[in-house]
Every structure is written in C-alpha cells, then in structure tokens.
Amino acid sequence: MELSWVWMIVATFLACYIFVKKIVRKLNEWYYDMKLGNKHVLLPPGHMGWPLIGNIIPFIKDFNSGHPDSFINNLVSKYGESGIYKTHLIGKPSIIICTPEMCKRVLNDDENFKHGYPKSTTELLRNKPLINTCNAEHKGLRELVSSGILGHKVLAMNLELVEKIVINSLEELSRMKQPIQVFKEMEKVSFEVIVHILMGSYTHSNIGKLRELFHQFSKCNPIYSLPINFPGFAFHQGLKVRKKLLIVIESIVGERRSTMKMVNNGENKKDLIELILEAKWENDEELKDKDVADMLLMLLFAGHETTAMAFTSSILYLTRHPQVFAKAK
C-alpha cells in the first residue's frame, strides 16, 4: 500500500513537470508571438524560457559554472550556427549575437538596430553623453572618445607610459616568493594603465581608492543582476558602490577643469579627460562634471577587466610556446 502511494506521488510530480515544461513554456512562446504580431516571423531561432523569469536560471548556472560559453553552445547545438538567437534574460526579451560577422552587421546598422540595455546595466552605468543624446551628438562624442584612446598617434604617445607601468609591475611580481594569482595581478596593471590614459598622471593618489571600489563593484557582480534595489541584492550593493565611485571621479574631473583654466596646454599631449572637458554640445554648452564622470566610469568599467583578461591570456599562451616567449622577451 505504501509503495503504491510512492508511485502515485512520483507520477503526479512527473505529470506536473511535463505540464509545466511543455505546456506553460509553449504558452509563454505563444504570448510573445501574440505581443509581437507579425514581427515574430522576423525573429531569429531560440526560445523565451519560462514566464516572467525567462532563461535567467540556466544563464546564471552556466555563467557561474566556470564555463560561461555553455549557454551559447546549447543554443548553437539546438538551433544551428546562425550566430543570432532569441531568448529572455534579466526581465526582458533579448537577442544574443555570438559571431564576429553578425556583430559587425548589427553594430554598423543604426537604421534597423537600436540601443537597448537591461535595466540593471543602464542604472549602474548611466551615461547621458553616450546613450541619451540624439544620434548626431552620440556619434560626435563616440568619435571624440575613439580619437582620445585609439589611433596610431595616440597609441604611440602612450606607449612609453604603458611600457613603464608594465615593466615595473612585472619586475615587482618576479621578486615575489609566494605563488601569485595572475589575473588578479594583471587586473591591477591594466587598471593603472587605463586610469593614466583616461585621466592622466594627476590621478596617481586616487588609483588605490578607485581600484578598491572597482574590486567591490566586480565582487558583487551587479551589471547583469536582477534590478531589485533592496538590501541583500547585488543591484542594491552595486548602486551604493557606484555612488562612491562617482564621488571620487567627479572630484578628479573638478580638479582637472580648474587646472585647465589656469594652464594652457596648447598643442601638447592631452589625455582623454581634457578632450572631453573641452568638448561641447551643439548648442555650445559644456558637458557637466557629472556627465563626464559617468562617461569615465563606463570606460573604466568596460576597459580594465577585459584588458586584464587579454594580458592573462597572452601570458598563458606565451608560456605554452617557449620560442615565441623568447622573442617577446
């Protein structure tokens, strides 16, 4: 008698699972098809996951597993190598792009593709100059930022600085007796390099404070979290750290603006912060310190961790190819 009850419970749970898995998720797909009308035929392959939460649970699971590519690989295996897929993440219907060719196509097509970010990202990396302006102003500021950090001339001017920071850091690491965490150390190197390129050597006394706050920011990992502003949630912690970061960066911006009024650099080398402070809107209005700080915060966040990953990968591959390593030395 007891065994039959066990089988009844198992059968009930199995039936519920099949109902939820097959029917509820199909209803979710049907809901988005109805909402989009005829537009759904233009969407790429994929699925919208569960109602309300979408695919956020498998996304977080794969991201925290140490194999973040698993989420993309599963889409590729199910829907083919189209390079673009529909899904539902962080509370919104989303499109994932995962091939260089498709990324290029999307990023170069301003007519059919518009800017769109999850709420957590837009709140934590609020950036009026680059996001909330009209297309002409957006393009102008984007070109200004690119001219300040890219190009042969700019890279040549910063090469000596970058080389000095990297050599000093590697020599310091070589003197350490205990094992080191390569990525963590490369993160320090890349952060110092990017801070100097964006804000100049004037920020030397603030690098430690900025790095510590960025470490807190990365630790709670709020950028792709659920946008719940309540104690205990990553988004809430991220907003608190963002406020502290902006206080430090705005003070740097204010100091540089005051210095620029007293000292005329003429045609001498200018770092990015000076170029941005000299920029103006179409109505000849200067960017406010808060807007400049927002922009610098976004660039610091976007640049330092990805650069550290590139540094770490370079070291890894060099150690695997001794002949190339010898030439690099």
C-alpha positions as CSV (number, residue, x, y, z in Angstrom):
1,M,0.0,0.0,0.0
2,E,2.8,2.4,0.9
3,L,4.6,1.6,-2.3
4,S,1.6,2.5,-4.4
5,W,1.4,5.9,-2.7
6,V,5.1,6.5,-3.6
7,W,4.4,5.6,-7.2
8,M,1.3,7.9,-7.2
9,I,3.4,10.8,-5.9
10,V,6.2,10.2,-8.4
11,A,3.6,10.0,-11.3
12,T,2.0,13.2,-10.1
13,F,5.3,15.1,-10.0
14,L,6.2,13.7,-13.4
15,A,2.9,14.9,-14.8
16,C,3.3,18.3,-13.3
17,Y,6.8,18.6,-14.7
18,I,5.6,17.6,-18.2
19,F,2.7,20.1,-18.0
20,V,5.0,22.9,-16.9
21,K,7.8,22.1,-19.2
22,K,5.8,21.5,-22.3
23,I,2.6,23.5,-22.0
24,V,3.5,26.5,-19.8
25,R,6.6,27.3,-21.8
26,K,4.6,26.9,-25.1
27,L,2.1,29.3,-23.7
28,N,4.9,31.7,-23.0
29,E,6.1,31.5,-26.6
30,W,2.5,32.0,-27.8
31,Y,2.2,35.1,-25.6
32,Y,5.3,36.7,-27.1
33,D,4.1,35.8,-30.6
34,M,0.8,37.5,-30.0
35,K,2.5,40.5,-28.4
36,L,4.8,40.9,-31.4
37,G,2.2,40.2,-34.0
38,N,3.6,39.6,-37.5
39,K,7.0,40.8,-36.3
40,H,7.7,37.4,-34.7
41,V,8.4,35.9,-38.2
42,L,11.5,38.2,-38.4
43,L,13.0,36.9,-35.1
44,P,15.9,34.5,-35.1
45,P,15.6,31.0,-33.7
46,G,15.6,30.3,-30.0
47,H,13.1,30.2,-27.1
48,M,11.8,32.5,-24.4
49,G,12.1,30.1,-21.5
50,W,9.7,30.3,-18.5
51,P,7.1,33.0,-18.0
52,L,8.5,36.1,-16.2
53,I,11.9,34.7,-15.4
54,G,12.7,33.6,-18.9
55,N,16.1,31.8,-19.2
56,I,17.9,33.6,-16.4
57,I,18.3,30.5,-14.2
58,P,20.3,28.4,-16.8
59,F,22.2,31.6,-17.8
60,I,23.4,32.2,-14.2
61,K,24.1,28.5,-13.7
62,D,26.3,28.3,-16.8
63,F,27.9,31.7,-16.0
64,N,28.9,30.5,-12.5
65,S,29.9,27.0,-13.6
66,G,33.3,28.2,-14.9
67,H,32.1,27.5,-18.5
68,P,30.1,30.6,-19.4
69,D,30.1,29.6,-23.1
70,S,27.9,26.7,-22.3
71,F,24.8,28.9,-22.6
72,I,25.7,29.9,-26.1
73,N,26.9,26.4,-27.0
74,N,23.5,25.0,-26.0
75,L,21.7,27.5,-28.3
76,V,24.1,26.6,-31.2
77,S,23.5,22.9,-30.7
78,K,19.7,23.3,-30.6
79,Y,19.1,25.9,-33.3
80,G,22.2,25.7,-35.6
81,E,25.1,28.1,-36.3
82,S,23.1,31.2,-37.3
83,G,25.1,33.4,-34.9
84,I,22.0,35.1,-33.6
85,Y,19.3,33.8,-31.2
86,K,16.2,35.0,-29.3
87,T,15.9,34.4,-25.6
88,H,14.6,36.1,-22.4
89,L,17.1,37.4,-19.9
90,I,17.1,39.8,-16.9
91,G,13.4,40.5,-17.2
92,K,13.3,41.3,-21.0
93,P,13.1,39.6,-24.3
94,S,16.6,39.6,-25.8
95,I,18.7,38.8,-28.8
96,I,22.1,37.2,-28.4
97,I,24.8,37.6,-31.1
98,C,27.8,35.4,-30.9
99,T,29.8,35.6,-34.2
100,P,32.1,38.4,-35.4
101,E,30.3,38.7,-38.7
102,M,26.9,39.1,-37.1
103,C,28.3,41.6,-34.5
104,K,29.7,43.7,-37.3
105,R,26.4,43.7,-39.2
106,V,24.4,44.7,-36.1
107,L,26.8,47.4,-34.9
108,N,27.1,49.0,-38.4
109,D,23.3,49.1,-38.9
110,D,21.9,52.1,-37.0
111,E,18.7,52.1,-39.0
112,N,17.4,48.6,-38.1
113,F,19.1,48.1,-34.7
114,K,18.7,50.5,-31.8
115,H,20.5,50.7,-28.4
116,G,18.9,48.6,-25.7
117,Y,20.4,47.5,-22.3
118,P,19.0,45.7,-19.3
119,K,17.7,48.0,-16.6
120,S,20.4,46.9,-14.2
121,T,23.1,47.9,-16.8
122,T,21.5,51.2,-17.7
123,E,21.1,52.2,-14.0
124,L,24.6,51.1,-12.9
125,L,26.4,52.5,-16.0
126,R,24.1,55.5,-16.6
127,N,25.8,57.5,-19.3
128,K,23.9,60.5,-20.6
129,P,26.6,61.7,-23.1
130,L,26.8,58.4,-25.0
131,I,23.3,56.9,-24.5
132,N,20.6,59.6,-24.0
133,T,21.7,62.1,-26.6
134,C,20.5,62.4,-30.2
135,N,22.2,60.4,-33.0
136,A,24.4,63.3,-34.1
137,E,25.6,64.1,-30.6
138,H,26.1,60.4,-29.9
139,K,28.2,60.0,-33.0
140,G,30.3,63.1,-32.2
141,L,31.0,62.0,-28.7
142,R,31.8,58.5,-29.8
143,E,34.3,59.8,-32.3
144,L,35.8,62.1,-29.6
145,V,36.3,59.2,-27.2
146,S,37.7,57.0,-30.0
147,S,40.2,59.7,-31.1
148,G,41.3,60.0,-27.5
149,I,42.2,56.4,-26.9
150,L,42.6,54.9,-30.4
151,G,44.7,55.6,-33.5
152,H,48.5,55.2,-34.2
153,K,49.4,58.7,-33.0
154,V,47.6,58.3,-29.6
155,L,48.9,54.8,-29.0
156,A,52.5,56.0,-29.9
157,M,52.2,58.8,-27.3
158,N,51.0,56.4,-24.6
159,L,53.4,53.5,-25.5
160,E,56.2,54.8,-23.2
161,L,53.8,55.2,-20.3
162,V,52.3,51.7,-20.8
163,E,55.7,50.1,-21.2
164,K,57.0,51.7,-18.0
165,I,53.9,50.6,-15.9
166,V,54.1,47.0,-17.3
167,I,57.8,46.6,-16.9
168,N,57.7,47.9,-13.3
169,S,54.8,45.7,-12.4
170,L,56.4,42.5,-13.9
171,E,59.7,43.2,-12.1
172,E,57.8,43.6,-8.9
173,L,56.0,40.3,-9.5
174,S,59.2,38.5,-10.3
175,R,60.6,39.3,-6.9
176,M,57.7,37.7,-5.1
177,K,58.4,34.4,-3.4
178,Q,54.9,33.1,-3.0
179,P,52.6,32.0,-5.9
180,I,50.6,34.8,-7.4
181,Q,47.1,34.9,-9.0
182,V,47.9,36.1,-12.5
183,F,44.5,37.5,-13.4
184,K,44.3,39.5,-10.2
185,E,47.8,41.0,-10.7
186,M,47.1,41.7,-14.4
187,E,43.9,43.5,-13.3
188,K,46.0,45.9,-11.2
189,V,48.3,46.5,-14.1
190,S,45.5,47.1,-16.6
191,F,43.6,49.4,-14.2
192,E,46.7,51.6,-13.7
193,V,47.3,51.8,-17.4
194,I,43.7,52.7,-18.3
195,V,43.4,55.3,-15.4
196,H,46.5,57.0,-16.6
197,I,45.4,57.0,-20.3
198,L,41.9,58.3,-19.5
199,M,42.7,60.7,-16.7
200,G,46.5,61.3,-16.8
201,S,49.1,61.1,-14.1
202,Y,47.2,63.6,-11.9
203,T,45.2,60.7,-10.6
204,H,48.1,58.8,-9.1
205,S,47.0,59.4,-5.5
206,N,43.5,58.2,-6.3
207,I,44.4,54.9,-8.1
208,G,44.3,52.8,-5.0
209,K,40.9,54.1,-3.9
210,L,39.4,53.7,-7.4
211,R,40.8,50.1,-7.7
212,E,39.4,49.1,-4.3
213,L,36.0,50.5,-5.2
214,F,36.1,48.7,-8.6
215,H,37.0,45.5,-6.7
216,Q,33.9,45.9,-4.6
217,F,31.9,46.5,-7.7
218,S,33.2,43.4,-9.5
219,K,32.8,41.3,-6.4
220,C,29.0,41.8,-6.1
221,N,28.7,41.5,-10.0
222,P,25.7,43.7,-10.3
223,I,25.7,44.6,-14.0
224,Y,23.7,41.5,-15.1
225,S,21.8,41.1,-11.9
226,L,18.0,41.4,-11.4
227,P,17.3,45.2,-10.9
228,I,16.0,44.8,-7.3
229,N,17.1,47.8,-5.2
230,F,16.8,46.2,-1.8
231,P,19.4,45.3,0.8
232,G,20.9,41.9,0.2
233,F,20.6,42.0,-3.6
234,A,23.6,42.6,-5.9
235,F,21.9,45.5,-7.7
236,H,21.5,47.4,-4.4
237,Q,25.1,46.9,-3.5
238,G,26.2,47.9,-7.0
239,L,24.3,51.2,-6.7
240,K,26.0,52.0,-3.4
241,V,29.5,51.4,-4.8
242,R,28.6,53.4,-8.0
243,K,27.8,56.4,-5.8
244,K,31.2,56.2,-4.0
245,L,33.0,55.8,-7.4
246,L,31.3,58.9,-8.8
247,I,32.3,61.0,-5.8
248,V,36.0,60.1,-6.4
249,I,35.8,60.6,-10.2
250,E,33.8,63.8,-10.0
251,S,36.4,65.3,-7.7
252,I,39.1,64.4,-10.2
253,V,37.1,66.0,-13.0
254,G,36.6,69.1,-11.0
255,E,40.3,69.4,-10.2
256,R,41.2,68.9,-13.8
257,R,38.8,71.5,-15.0
258,S,40.2,74.0,-12.6
259,T,43.8,73.1,-13.6
260,M,42.9,73.5,-17.3
261,K,41.7,77.1,-16.7
262,M,45.0,78.1,-15.1
263,V,47.3,76.2,-17.5
264,N,47.1,76.3,-21.3
265,N,48.5,73.1,-22.9
266,G,48.3,74.4,-26.4
267,E,49.3,71.6,-28.8
268,N,50.9,69.5,-26.2
269,K,49.6,66.0,-25.5
270,K,46.2,65.8,-23.9
271,D,44.7,62.9,-22.2
272,L,41.1,61.8,-22.7
273,I,39.6,63.7,-19.8
274,E,40.9,67.0,-21.2
275,L,39.5,66.3,-24.6
276,I,36.1,65.5,-23.1
277,L,36.2,68.6,-20.9
278,E,36.9,70.8,-24.0
279,A,34.0,69.2,-25.9
280,K,30.7,71.0,-26.2
281,W,27.1,70.2,-27.3
282,E,25.7,71.6,-30.5
283,N,24.2,74.5,-28.5
284,D,27.8,75.3,-27.4
285,E,27.1,74.1,-23.9
286,E,29.9,72.3,-22.0
287,L,29.5,68.8,-20.6
288,K,28.7,68.9,-16.9
289,D,31.2,67.3,-14.5
290,K,28.6,64.6,-13.6
291,D,28.2,63.7,-17.3
292,V,32.0,63.5,-17.7
293,A,32.3,61.3,-14.6
294,D,29.5,59.0,-15.9
295,M,31.4,58.6,-19.2
296,L,34.8,57.9,-17.5
297,L,33.1,55.4,-15.1
298,M,31.7,53.5,-18.1
299,L,35.1,53.5,-19.9
300,L,36.9,52.3,-16.8
301,F,34.5,49.5,-16.3
302,A,34.5,48.4,-19.9
303,G,38.2,48.6,-20.3
304,H,40.1,47.4,-17.3
305,E,38.7,43.8,-16.8
306,T,38.7,42.9,-20.5
307,T,42.3,44.2,-20.8
308,A,43.3,42.1,-17.8
309,M,41.8,39.0,-19.5
310,A,43.8,39.8,-22.6
311,F,47.0,40.2,-20.5
312,T,46.4,36.9,-18.7
313,S,45.6,35.1,-22.0
314,S,48.8,36.5,-23.5
315,I,50.9,35.2,-20.6
316,L,49.2,31.8,-20.8
317,Y,49.9,31.4,-24.5
318,L,53.4,32.7,-24.3
319,T,54.3,30.2,-21.6
320,R,52.9,27.4,-23.8
321,H,55.1,28.5,-26.7
322,P,58.7,29.0,-25.4
323,Q,60.1,30.1,-28.8
324,V,57.6,32.9,-29.1
325,F,58.1,33.8,-25.4
326,A,61.9,34.1,-26.0
327,K,61.3,36.5,-28.9
328,A,58.8,38.5,-26.8
329,K,61.4,38.9,-24.1
